[in-house]
Amino acid sequence: MQWGQIKTLFIISFLILDLFLLQQFLEKQNQPELSQLTFESQDTVTELENSDVTIDEDVLSFEVPSVPVIESEGISFSEDIRNQMEDLEEDGGQDIEYINNNTVMKSTLDEPVDVTEENILNQINAVIPFANQYSYWGWDQEKGVAILFQKTNNRTIYMNQGGVLLVRIEDNQITRYAATLHSFSNSSEEEDAQPSELISPLNVIKQLFDEGLISQGDEISSIDVVYHNSLNLVPGLQNGPQQFAPTWKIDIAGGGSLFVNAIRGHIIDRNVDEFIMDTSQSFNFNLNEANETMSEETAEE
């Protein structure tokens, strides 16, 4: 064998060895980082537990999904929904009107429908043909209203006046409702949008604890990734395109829900009671109509 060939073999062998050693070095460099992340997460859990904050096992094992920012085209009702509502009106079951440049639909039932806590969602779906496009939040019996928020891509858009359903319930009967719907041209193609890297739920819980929004003795019962307006618009009906950012919804057992932008980390300061009142005013949907009518009749007497 020629000396030149032997020298070439040595060079190739050393190159292969160098590449192998480089690979080993990079793997070792990455291992401490992963371990550090694990330790930091465990430290956060330990710190919260020492502060008497209980975190459900499902929360600790929650796998963070890839969720993109999405954009609506505006607030409108599809032709199909309008046709369904026209049929209801022609049948004499409901009196329907559109206000605020046709962005808000309001309907009064000719015959109130009985509801209980057990069947309220079924009754709402029976009365409102498009109610399946919303996610049920709850029934505020003191205010006499049930509230539902619009869904898209199997995720709920919370606290936005462009995608909400208010159902008026008086004496355990549905009497009327008001609704808005965002229009999405590609709502079924979330996987085609650019996903965003989300802040870890543990970091969000720690942030809420540091801010005093989670207190000693609280139990974090569940978490989910939902949507909220990325600009956190002030109260008021906002038509036109809107962007919705992935948002952490943190549920506290017996203490309501907290919302944190899952990309930027800012806490969303919206109270559902204030939202109901602001929205009812924007929709001209008076929740005290029955009481005011009684007062007027009493004054006339």
Residue pairs with C-beta under 8 A, 6 or more apart in sequence:
41 200
41 202
44 202
44 203
44 205
44 206
45 55
45 60
45 202
47 206
48 55
48 205
48 206
48 209
49 55
51 209
51 216
52 216
52 217
53 205
53 209
53 214
53 216
53 217
53 218
53 219
53 220
54 218
54 219
54 220
55 205
55 219
55 220
56 219
56 220
56 221
56 222
58 222
59 201
59 205
59 220
59 221
59 222
59 223
60 202
62 201
62 223
64 198
64 200
64 201
64 225
65 198
65 225
66 195
66 196
67 155
67 190
67 195
67 196
67 198
67 225
67 246
67 262
68 190
68 193
68 194
68 195
68 196
68 246
69 193
69 194
69 196
69 230
69 243
69 244
69 245
69 246
69 263
70 152
70 153
70 184
70 187
70 190
70 193
70 227
70 243
70 244
71 241
71 242
71 243
71 244
72 162
72 182
72 183
72 184
72 241
72 242
72 244
73 182
73 183
73 184
73 185
73 241
74 182
74 183
74 239
74 240
74 241
75 103
75 162
75 163
75 180
75 181
75 182
75 183
75 237
75 239
76 102
76 103
76 181
76 183
77 85
77 102
77 105
77 130
77 181
78 181
78 183
81 129
81 130
81 181
84 129
84 130
85 94
85 96
85 105
85 107
85 129
86 96
88 94
88 96
88 107
88 129
89 95
89 96
92 110
93 109
93 110
93 111
94 107
94 108
94 109
94 110
95 107
95 108
95 110
96 105
96 106
96 107
97 105
97 106
97 107
98 104
98 105
98 106
99 106
99 283
99 284
100 237
100 282
100 283
101 239
103 162
103 180
103 237
103 239
104 178
104 179
104 180
104 237
104 282
104 283
105 178
105 179
105 180
106 176
106 177
106 178
106 179
106 283
106 284
106 285
107 128
107 176
107 177
107 178
108 175
108 176
109 127
109 174
109 175
109 176
112 170
112 173
112 174
112 175
113 123
113 126
113 127
113 173
113 174
114 123
114 172
114 173
115 123
115 124
115 169
115 172
115 173
115 174
116 172
117 139
120 136
120 139
120 146
120 169
121 136
123 174
124 131
124 136
124 146
124 148
124 165
124 167
124 174
125 131
125 132
127 174
127 177
128 165
128 167
128 177
128 179
130 179
130 181
131 148
131 165
133 150
133 151
133 181
134 148
134 149
134 150
134 151
134 163
134 164
134 165
135 148
135 149
135 150
135 151
135 156
136 146
136 148
137 146
137 147
137 148
137 149
137 272
138 146
138 147
139 145
139 146
139 169
140 146
140 147
140 273
140 276
141 169
143 273
143 276
143 287
144 168
144 169
144 170
144 287
145 166
145 167
145 168
145 169
145 276
145 280
145 287
146 166
146 167
146 169
147 164
147 165
147 166
147 167
147 272
147 276
148 164
148 165
148 167
149 156
149 157
149 158
149 159
149 160
149 163
149 164
149 165
150 156
150 157
150 160
150 162
150 163
150 164
150 165
150 180
150 181
150 182
151 157
152 182
152 184
152 187
152 227
153 187
153 188
153 190
155 225
155 226
155 227
156 226
156 227
157 163
157 182
157 226
157 227
157 228
157 244
158 226
158 227
158 228
158 247
158 249
158 259
158 270
159 228
159 229
159 259
159 268
159 270
159 272
159 275
160 182
160 228
160 229
160 233
160 242
160 244
161 180
161 235
161 236
161 237
161 238
161 278
161 279
161 282
161 283
162 180
162 181
162 182
162 237
162 238
162 239
162 242
163 180
163 181
163 182
164 179
164 180
164 279
165 177
165 178
165 179
166 177
166 178
166 179
166 276
166 279
166 280
166 283
166 285
167 174
167 177
168 174
168 175
168 176
168 177
168 285
168 287
169 175
170 290
176 285
178 280
178 283
178 285
180 237
180 283
182 242
186 192
186 193
196 245
196 246
196 262
196 263
197 263
198 225
198 246
198 248
198 262
198 263
199 248
199 260
199 262
199 263
199 265
201 223
201 248
201 250
203 265
204 248
204 250
204 260
204 262
204 265
205 214
205 220
205 250
207 260
207 265
207 267
208 214
208 250
208 258
208 260
208 267
209 215
211 267
213 258
213 267
214 220
214 250
214 252
214 258
218 252
218 253
218 255
219 252
219 253
219 254
220 250
220 251
220 252
220 253
221 251
221 252
221 253
222 251
223 248
223 249
223 250
223 251
224 248
224 249
224 251
225 246
225 247
225 248
225 249
225 262
226 246
226 247
226 248
226 249
226 259
227 244
227 245
227 246
227 247
228 244
228 245
228 247
228 259
228 261
228 268
229 238
229 242
229 243
229 244
229 245
230 243
230 244
230 245
230 261
231 242
231 243
232 261
232 266
232 268
233 242
235 274
235 275
235 278
235 279
235 282
236 278
236 282
237 282
237 283
245 261
245 262
245 263
245 264
246 262
246 263
247 259
247 260
247 261
247 262
247 268
248 259
248 260
248 261
248 262
249 257
249 258
249 259
250 257
250 258
250 259
250 260
251 257
252 258
256 272
258 267
259 267
259 268
259 270
260 266
260 267
260 268
261 267
261 268
276 287
277 287
279 285
280 286
280 287
286 292
